Amino acid sequence: MVRNGDTLEPASWETAIRRAADGFRAVRDEHGGEAFGLFSCSKATNETNYVAQKFARVVMGSNNIDSCNRT
C-alpha cells in the first residue's frame, strides 16, 4: 500500500520500494545524512546488523545507528 493524498492504494513491490527510497533520498538531500537514524536488534543476525550499519553509514551518510545490544 502507498499513500496518495489521504488514501492508501495497493501498489506493486517495485512501486513501494521506489517510494520508500525516494523518501529516504529526499530526507538526506534536504537535511543531510545526520537527519537519518537507524535502530537494529540484537536478535537479528550479525550479517543483518552489519548490512544495517553499512546502509546507514555508506548510503545515508549517518553515524546515527544504535541497537538494543546495550540493554
A tleap script that builds the chain and sets N, CA, C and O, in Angstrom:
source leaprc.protein.ff14SB
mol = sequence {
  NMET VAL ARG ASN GLY ASP THR LEU GLU PRO
  ALA SER TRP GLU THR ALA ILE ARG ARG ALA
  ALA ASP GLY PHE ARG ALA VAL ARG ASP GLU
  HIE GLY GLY GLU ALA PHE GLY LEU PHE SER
  CYS SER LYS ALA THR ASN GLU THR ASN TYR
  VAL ALA GLN LYS PHE ALA ARG VAL VAL MET
  GLY SER ASN ASN ILE ASP SER CYS ASN ARG
  CTHR
}
set mol.1.N position { 0.837 -1.165 0.000 }
set mol.1.CA position { 0.000 0.000 0.000 }
set mol.1.C position { 0.895 1.246 0.000 }
set mol.1.O position { 1.909 1.294 0.697 }
set mol.2.N position { 0.515 2.226 -0.771 }
set mol.2.CA position { 1.202 3.513 -0.780 }
set mol.2.C position { 0.170 4.612 -0.573 }
set mol.2.O position { -0.992 4.479 -0.957 }
set mol.3.N position { 0.619 5.696 0.040 }
set mol.3.CA position { -0.290 6.802 0.320 }
set mol.3.C position { -0.317 7.756 -0.858 }
set mol.3.O position { 0.723 8.202 -1.342 }
set mol.4.N position { -1.507 8.059 -1.307 }
set mol.4.CA position { -1.748 9.087 -2.318 }
set mol.4.C position { -2.736 10.065 -1.705 }
set mol.4.O position { -3.938 9.804 -1.652 }
set mol.5.N position { -2.213 11.195 -1.243 }
set mol.5.CA position { -3.065 12.147 -0.541 }
set mol.5.C position { -3.500 11.586 0.790 }
set mol.5.O position { -2.660 11.264 1.631 }
set mol.6.N position { -4.790 11.464 0.997 }
set mol.6.CA position { -5.323 10.936 2.260 }
set mol.6.C position { -5.693 9.468 2.179 }
set mol.6.O position { -6.198 8.911 3.154 }
set mol.7.N position { -5.456 8.829 1.053 }
set mol.7.CA position { -5.880 7.434 0.899 }
set mol.7.C position { -4.679 6.517 0.677 }
set mol.7.O position { -3.635 6.925 0.170 }
set mol.8.N position { -4.873 5.262 1.078 }
set mol.8.CA position { -3.888 4.224 0.798 }
set mol.8.C position { -4.370 3.413 -0.388 }
set mol.8.O position { -5.539 3.035 -0.463 }
set mol.9.N position { -3.458 3.150 -1.314 }
set mol.9.CA position { -3.810 2.410 -2.513 }
set mol.9.C position { -2.857 1.234 -2.696 }
set mol.9.O position { -1.673 1.338 -2.373 }
set mol.10.N position { -3.364 0.121 -3.212 }
set mol.10.CA position { -2.483 -1.017 -3.481 }
set mol.10.C position { -1.382 -0.621 -4.457 }
set mol.10.O position { -1.592 0.198 -5.351 }
set mol.11.N position { -0.206 -1.213 -4.273 }
set mol.11.CA position { 0.922 -0.922 -5.153 }
set mol.11.C position { 1.772 -2.171 -5.319 }
set mol.11.O position { 1.746 -3.071 -4.479 }
set mol.12.N position { 2.516 -2.215 -6.399 }
set mol.12.CA position { 3.448 -3.324 -6.607 }
set mol.12.C position { 4.645 -3.149 -5.663 }
set mol.12.O position { 4.865 -2.065 -5.122 }
set mol.13.N position { 5.408 -4.220 -5.476 }
set mol.13.CA position { 6.611 -4.128 -4.650 }
set mol.13.C position { 7.575 -3.105 -5.228 }
set mol.13.O position { 8.192 -2.339 -4.488 }
set mol.14.N position { 7.704 -3.093 -6.544 }
set mol.14.CA position { 8.623 -2.155 -7.198 }
set mol.14.C position { 8.236 -0.707 -6.888 }
set mol.14.O position { 9.095 0.120 -6.581 }
set mol.15.N position { 6.949 -0.412 -6.969 }
set mol.15.CA position { 6.474 0.943 -6.676 }
set mol.15.C position { 6.681 1.291 -5.212 }
set mol.15.O position { 7.115 2.398 -4.893 }
set mol.16.N position { 6.372 0.353 -4.313 }
set mol.16.CA position { 6.513 0.609 -2.883 }
set mol.16.C position { 7.972 0.841 -2.494 }
set mol.16.O position { 8.265 1.753 -1.721 }
set mol.17.N position { 8.877 0.042 -3.012 }
set mol.17.CA position { 10.300 0.195 -2.697 }
set mol.17.C position { 10.836 1.499 -3.285 }
set mol.17.O position { 11.622 2.194 -2.642 }
set mol.18.N position { 10.416 1.827 -4.495 }
set mol.18.CA position { 10.845 3.087 -5.104 }
set mol.18.C position { 10.356 4.272 -4.273 }
set mol.18.O position { 11.097 5.235 -4.075 }
set mol.19.N position { 9.120 4.211 -3.789 }
set mol.19.CA position { 8.560 5.299 -2.982 }
set mol.19.C position { 9.346 5.445 -1.672 }
set mol.19.O position { 9.631 6.563 -1.242 }
set mol.20.N position { 9.697 4.312 -1.034 }
set mol.20.CA position { 10.483 4.367 0.205 }
set mol.20.C position { 11.868 4.944 -0.062 }
set mol.20.O position { 12.339 5.793 0.693 }
set mol.21.N position { 12.520 4.495 -1.123 }
set mol.21.CA position { 13.856 5.002 -1.468 }
set mol.21.C position { 13.809 6.492 -1.764 }
set mol.21.O position { 14.702 7.235 -1.356 }
set mol.22.N position { 12.782 6.933 -2.466 }
set mol.22.CA position { 12.638 8.363 -2.757 }
set mol.22.C position { 12.482 9.166 -1.472 }
set mol.22.O position { 13.012 10.272 -1.364 }
set mol.23.N position { 11.756 8.620 -0.496 }
set mol.23.CA position { 11.585 9.300 0.784 }
set mol.23.C position { 12.892 9.416 1.547 }
set mol.23.O position { 13.207 10.482 2.076 }
set mol.24.N position { 13.662 8.326 1.612 }
set mol.24.CA position { 14.970 8.371 2.269 }
set mol.24.C position { 15.882 9.385 1.585 }
set mol.24.O position { 16.558 10.171 2.249 }
set mol.25.N position { 15.894 9.359 0.259 }
set mol.25.CA position { 16.747 10.262 -0.517 }
set mol.25.C position { 16.355 11.719 -0.280 }
set mol.25.O position { 17.222 12.584 -0.147 }
set mol.26.N position { 15.064 11.988 -0.227 }
set mol.26.CA position { 14.590 13.357 -0.018 }
set mol.26.C position { 15.018 13.894 1.339 }
set mol.26.O position { 15.429 15.049 1.444 }
set mol.27.N position { 14.926 13.067 2.385 }
set mol.27.CA position { 15.354 13.497 3.725 }
set mol.27.C position { 16.852 13.762 3.735 }
set mol.27.O position { 17.299 14.788 4.248 }
set mol.28.N position { 17.629 12.840 3.169 }
set mol.28.CA position { 19.086 13.012 3.136 }
set mol.28.C position { 19.485 14.250 2.351 }
set mol.28.O position { 20.347 15.012 2.790 }
set mol.29.N position { 18.865 14.458 1.193 }
set mol.29.CA position { 19.230 15.597 0.352 }
set mol.29.C position { 18.828 16.924 0.984 }
set mol.29.O position { 19.552 17.911 0.854 }
set mol.30.N position { 17.694 16.962 1.660 }
set mol.30.CA position { 17.207 18.213 2.234 }
set mol.30.C position { 17.851 18.543 3.582 }
set mol.30.O position { 18.131 19.707 3.870 }
set mol.31.N position { 18.085 17.514 4.410 }
set mol.31.CA position { 18.550 17.761 5.776 }
set mol.31.C position { 19.925 17.180 6.083 }
set mol.31.O position { 20.451 17.402 7.173 }
set mol.32.N position { 20.513 16.446 5.155 }
set mol.32.CA position { 21.808 15.816 5.389 }
set mol.32.C position { 21.647 14.438 6.014 }
set mol.32.O position { 20.583 14.091 6.527 }
set mol.33.N position { 22.716 13.668 5.962 }
set mol.33.CA position { 22.684 12.302 6.464 }
set mol.33.C position { 22.387 12.186 7.943 }
set mol.33.O position { 21.800 11.198 8.385 }
set mol.34.N position { 22.786 13.186 8.715 }
set mol.34.CA position { 22.581 13.120 10.160 }
set mol.34.C position { 21.113 13.235 10.558 }
set mol.34.O position { 20.776 13.043 11.726 }
set mol.35.N position { 20.234 13.546 9.604 }
set mol.35.CA position { 18.801 13.583 9.888 }
set mol.35.C position { 18.212 12.175 9.903 }
set mol.35.O position { 17.052 11.984 10.271 }
set mol.36.N position { 19.015 11.192 9.504 }
set mol.36.CA position { 18.565 9.805 9.426 }
set mol.36.C position { 19.154 9.016 10.585 }
set mol.36.O position { 20.324 9.186 10.930 }
set mol.37.N position { 18.350 8.162 11.180 }
set mol.37.CA position { 18.827 7.269 12.235 }
set mol.37.C position { 18.280 5.880 12.006 }
set mol.37.O position { 17.227 5.713 11.390 }
set mol.38.N position { 18.994 4.879 12.502 }
set mol.38.CA position { 18.579 3.503 12.316 }
set mol.38.C position { 18.778 2.754 13.624 }
set mol.38.O position { 19.800 2.922 14.289 }
set mol.39.N position { 17.821 1.939 13.989 }
set mol.39.CA position { 17.892 1.123 15.196 }
set mol.39.C position { 17.788 -0.329 14.777 }
set mol.39.O position { 16.843 -0.715 14.089 }
set mol.40.N position { 18.757 -1.141 15.191 }
set mol.40.CA position { 18.728 -2.561 14.858 }
set mol.40.C position { 18.519 -3.371 16.131 }
set mol.40.O position { 18.488 -2.823 17.233 }
set mol.41.N position { 18.378 -4.665 15.967 }
set mol.41.CA position { 18.019 -5.530 17.090 }
set mol.41.C position { 19.087 -6.589 17.333 }
set mol.41.O position { 19.650 -7.144 16.391 }
set mol.42.N position { 19.355 -6.859 18.592 }
set mol.42.CA position { 20.357 -7.867 18.935 }
set mol.42.C position { 19.887 -9.276 18.568 }
set mol.42.O position { 20.706 -10.191 18.493 }
set mol.43.N position { 18.608 -9.463 18.344 }
set mol.43.CA position { 18.103 -10.790 17.962 }
set mol.43.C position { 18.303 -11.060 16.471 }
set mol.43.O position { 18.130 -12.191 16.016 }
set mol.44.N position { 18.665 -10.027 15.711 }
set mol.44.CA position { 18.969 -10.214 14.293 }
set mol.44.C position { 20.363 -10.841 14.173 }
set mol.44.O position { 21.148 -10.825 15.121 }
set mol.45.N position { 20.645 -11.378 13.019 }
set mol.45.CA position { 21.961 -11.989 12.811 }
set mol.45.C position { 23.030 -10.903 12.719 }
set mol.45.O position { 22.727 -9.737 12.464 }
set mol.46.N position { 24.273 -11.300 12.927 }
set mol.46.CA position { 25.389 -10.366 12.773 }
set mol.46.C position { 25.416 -9.791 11.363 }
set mol.46.O position { 25.721 -8.615 11.168 }
set mol.47.N position { 25.097 -10.627 10.388 }
set mol.47.CA position { 25.106 -10.181 9.000 }
set mol.47.C position { 24.041 -9.097 8.763 }
set mol.47.O position { 24.296 -8.111 8.071 }
set mol.48.N position { 22.866 -9.286 9.333 }
set mol.48.CA position { 21.798 -8.297 9.180 }
set mol.48.C position { 22.190 -6.981 9.834 }
set mol.48.O position { 21.997 -5.916 9.247 }
set mol.49.N position { 22.742 -7.042 11.050 }
set mol.49.CA position { 23.177 -5.825 11.728 }
set mol.49.C position { 24.322 -5.147 10.980 }
set mol.49.O position { 24.400 -3.919 10.958 }
set mol.50.N position { 25.209 -5.927 10.369 }
set mol.50.CA position { 26.305 -5.365 9.583 }
set mol.50.C position { 25.756 -4.599 8.377 }
set mol.50.O position { 26.179 -3.475 8.104 }
set mol.51.N position { 24.820 -5.209 7.663 }
set mol.51.CA position { 24.223 -4.550 6.494 }
set mol.51.C position { 23.476 -3.288 6.921 }
set mol.51.O position { 23.508 -2.283 6.211 }
set mol.52.N position { 22.809 -3.327 8.063 }
set mol.52.CA position { 22.078 -2.150 8.553 }
set mol.52.C position { 23.036 -0.990 8.815 }
set mol.52.O position { 22.772 0.139 8.402 }
set mol.53.N position { 24.147 -1.266 9.500 }
set mol.53.CA position { 25.086 -0.169 9.787 }
set mol.53.C position { 25.770 0.310 8.519 }
set mol.53.O position { 26.056 1.502 8.399 }
set mol.54.N position { 26.043 -0.578 7.566 }
set mol.54.CA position { 26.624 -0.158 6.295 }
set mol.54.C position { 25.656 0.743 5.534 }
set mol.54.O position { 26.066 1.750 4.956 }
set mol.55.N position { 24.370 0.383 5.532 }
set mol.55.CA position { 23.369 1.203 4.862 }
set mol.55.C position { 23.329 2.598 5.482 }
set mol.55.O position { 23.346 3.600 4.767 }
set mol.56.N position { 23.274 2.660 6.813 }
set mol.56.CA position { 23.192 3.958 7.494 }
set mol.56.C position { 24.422 4.807 7.191 }
set mol.56.O position { 24.302 5.998 6.905 }
set mol.57.N position { 25.593 4.202 7.252 }
set mol.57.CA position { 26.830 4.973 7.110 }
set mol.57.C position { 27.178 5.290 5.666 }
set mol.57.O position { 27.517 6.430 5.348 }
set mol.58.N position { 27.099 4.302 4.792 }
set mol.58.CA position { 27.557 4.494 3.414 }
set mol.58.C position { 26.470 5.125 2.543 }
set mol.58.O position { 26.731 6.091 1.826 }
set mol.59.N position { 25.268 4.587 2.604 }
set mol.59.CA position { 24.201 5.080 1.728 }
set mol.59.C position { 23.616 6.382 2.240 }
set mol.59.O position { 23.455 7.337 1.480 }
set mol.60.N position { 23.291 6.426 3.546 }
set mol.60.CA position { 22.620 7.604 4.095 }
set mol.60.C position { 23.593 8.649 4.629 }
set mol.60.O position { 23.200 9.799 4.827 }
set mol.61.N position { 24.849 8.283 4.868 }
set mol.61.CA position { 25.835 9.240 5.372 }
set mol.61.C position { 25.622 9.604 6.823 }
set mol.61.O position { 25.873 10.741 7.224 }
set mol.62.N position { 25.156 8.640 7.624 }
set mol.62.CA position { 24.835 8.901 9.026 }
set mol.62.C position { 25.561 7.922 9.942 }
set mol.62.O position { 25.701 6.743 9.618 }
set mol.63.N position { 26.017 8.415 11.074 }
set mol.63.CA position { 26.553 7.543 12.111 }
set mol.63.C position { 25.512 7.277 13.186 }
set mol.63.O position { 25.826 6.690 14.221 }
set mol.64.N position { 24.273 7.702 12.951 }
set mol.64.CA position { 23.200 7.530 13.927 }
set mol.64.C position { 22.619 6.123 13.808 }
set mol.64.O position { 21.555 5.919 13.223 }
set mol.65.N position { 23.338 5.164 14.372 }
set mol.65.CA position { 22.858 3.780 14.388 }
set mol.65.C position { 23.045 3.245 15.781 }
set mol.65.O position { 24.090 3.440 16.401 }
set mol.66.N position { 22.030 2.569 16.271 }
set mol.66.CA position { 22.061 2.028 17.626 }
set mol.66.C position { 21.360 0.666 17.608 }
set mol.66.O position { 20.688 0.310 16.640 }
set mol.67.N position { 21.527 -0.067 18.674 }
set mol.67.CA position { 20.825 -1.342 18.793 }
set mol.67.C position { 20.532 -1.607 20.260 }
set mol.67.O position { 21.029 -0.918 21.151 }
set mol.68.N position { 19.727 -2.604 20.481 }
set mol.68.CA position { 19.360 -2.956 21.848 }
set mol.68.C position { 20.420 -3.865 22.486 }
set mol.68.O position { 20.174 -4.428 23.553 }
set mol.69.N position { 21.580 -4.019 21.864 }
set mol.69.CA position { 22.652 -4.847 22.427 }
set mol.69.C position { 23.124 -4.329 23.772 }
set mol.69.O position { 23.623 -5.096 24.596 }
set mol.70.N position { 22.971 -3.035 23.998 }
set mol.70.CA position { 23.482 -2.438 25.224 }
set mol.70.C position { 22.633 -2.753 26.443 }
set mol.70.O position { 23.104 -2.601 27.569 }
set mol.71.N position { 21.394 -3.189 26.250 }
set mol.71.CA position { 20.499 -3.384 27.399 }
set mol.71.C position { 20.615 -4.744 28.003 }
set mol.71.O position { 19.923 -5.048 28.975 }
savepdb mol mol.pdb
quit
